[in-house]
């Protein structure tokens, strides 16, 4: 089994490296790395963004969460769609009007130097943690599938994965990723479909029977309206989905960098709307897979793993046969690479443009600086994953959204205050506001749980953003400016 998986990885990586070679051989400039020369076809960008959003977390965590949360995750997905419309018709026009390389350049134009650096720093922190958590989940699956058998340390496994990703992205960055992620999105969705087909076959079900089994299963519940204290309450989930999309896509350089490679605003908007609606059937597919896996374990009296993230890997490796193992391996590798390659490129772009301001350098020096930063970010990525490995979480997707609620809250407050207020602020005090808001949010969450048994969900993101905006309001000056 281990040899077969290594062969799959080698063939898959070879395909990515081949694509990278053809895309980057004519142009490896910083403009190609950061913005793809603004020539990406919108429909390819939409497909690539699906792969980046899904990642290994969706491929593994979403099917696993069904046993605990049913299909209530779809409530958040419906909120995602509304969030994508906001991005398409409010944020994208702003970014294209200002002709930005990174979206945090808006904060400099609107507020000033300190707001700009603070916004970019919060993105870098958020993205390193979130992307590392996503890649960790995939790396640990591959470790248990293959490398534990040969006593290869987890450090070596993760280092190898990051080295492979670095190898096909360091020349042309986002220009290459648009094409490689299109392949990877197709691979992971096809992998999920083929796994469902194989699982259904193991239970002697045809397609109509699969639909009926999922629809009538006790875990097919989507909506929760009656329990306000639950984190699965519809209004909490839906509104959290709206704002999580706005911050984790619209205020996230990783996701918006792909949009900024489109030829114009019209094409970028078509990409965003198409991508948004595609998210519904894709997530429904993975949740349906989760229901089928629970039915399979019940039918064959298989004990469920302690960690929900391990349900699909456990069944794929031990119970569903070699074809499912192949499809699972392809899907998990595609999910890992499509998320991590994009994150490394976005982090490199933000550090180079927002922190180091390499536009002041001559073209040759700027390219050298970008390559050094790309390597340094890869090493930081490795260290973050190894740190996460010391913390055991039952559901990585839940952890990622929770971390985002704290780290993206200040970004939400900064952008919303800038968009919906004309007031000028005392820029140098902005970093203090953006640090205090998450700290106060955490204290409030702790208090509500300890004294009122109220379990705060992702709505803490809204409160965090509101605290930031309130703090900015306290910093206002008489002079009015608006970008």
C-alpha positions, 0 to 999 in steps of 0.5 A: 500500500505504501509503495502505491501511494508514493507512486501516486504522489510522484506521478501527481507531483510530476504533473504539477511540475510539468505545468509549472515549467510551461507556465513559468518558462517565459515569465518569472517576474514579480508581476507574474508571481504577484498578479499573473500579469492580470491575464487569468481567464475568470472561469479557471480562477473560479475553479482554482478558488474552489480547490483553495477553499475546500482544502484537505480540511473539507475533504477530511473534516466535513464528512467527519463532522456529520456524526456530531453536528449532522448536516448543519454546516450547510447553514453556514454554507448558505451564508457564504453565498450572501457573503460572496455577493457582498465581495463581488459588488462592494469589495472587488470594485474598490480593489480594481479601482485602486489597482492594488497588488495586495488588498491591504494597500487600501488601508494605507490610502484610507487611514495611513501607515500604521493601519496598513501595517497592522492589517497586513500583519494580522493577515500574515498571522491568520494565514500562517496559522490557518493554512498550517492547520489545513496542511497539518491535517493532510500531512498527519493522514499521509504520515499514518498511511505511509510513513509510519510504516517505515519509521520516517519522522513526521518532521521529514514528511512535512518538510518533503510536502513543503519542499514539493510545493515550493518547487513548483511555485517559486518561479511564477507564483500565482501565475502557476497556481491558477493552472495547477489548482484547476487540476487539483480542484478537479482531482479532489471533487472527482475523488469524492464522487468516486469514493461515494460510488465505491461506498455505495457499491459496498452497501449494494446501493444504486444512485436513487437508493443513495439519495434516499438513504442520505435524505432520510438519515437522522444525520441529514438535519440541516436547519436548527431554529429551536435552540438559541444556546446551540452553536448550530442555531441557524441565525448564528451559523448563517450570519457567521457564514456571511461574515466569515466569507467576507473576512476569509475571502474578501479581506484575505490576500490569499483568496483575493490575489486570484481575483486580482489576476483577472483581466478586469472587474467584470470578469472578476465579478463573474468568477466570484459569483460562479465560485460562490454558488458552486460552494453549495453542491460541493459541500453537500457532496462531502456532507452526503459522503459523511452520512454514507460513511456512518451508514457503512460503519453501522452496517458492518459494526465498525467502531467510530474513531475518537477524533471525527477527522479520522473517520474517512482516513480510517475507512479508506485505509482499512475497510473500503478496498484499494480503489477507494484508497487510490481515490482518497490519496489523490483527493487528499494530495490535491486538497493539500497542495491546492490550499498550501501553494496558494497560502505560501504565495499570498504570504510571500506577496504580502511580506514583500509588498506590505512589509518590505515594500520591495517596489522601491527596489530595482527589478532584479533586486526585487526578484531576489528578495521575493525568492528569499522571502518565499523560502523563509515563509516556507520554513516558517510554515514548517515550524508552525505545522510542527507546533500545531502537531503538539495540540490535538484537536477533534475537528480542525475545521472548527479550530480554523474558523475559531482562530479566524474569528479572533484574528480576522475580527480587527480586519473586519472592523478596519475595512467596514469602518473605512467603507461605511464611514468618512471619518479620519482617525488617529492612525498611530493608535490603530495597532492598540485597538486591533490588539485589544479587541480580540483580547476583550472578545476572548474575556467575554466568551470565557465569562459567558461560558463560565457564568451563563453556560452560553456557548459562543460560536463563530459570532464572536467574529462579529463582536470582535469586528464591532469592538474594533470599529468602536475603538476606531470611532474613539480615534476619530478626528475632525478632518474627513477623508474618503478613498 
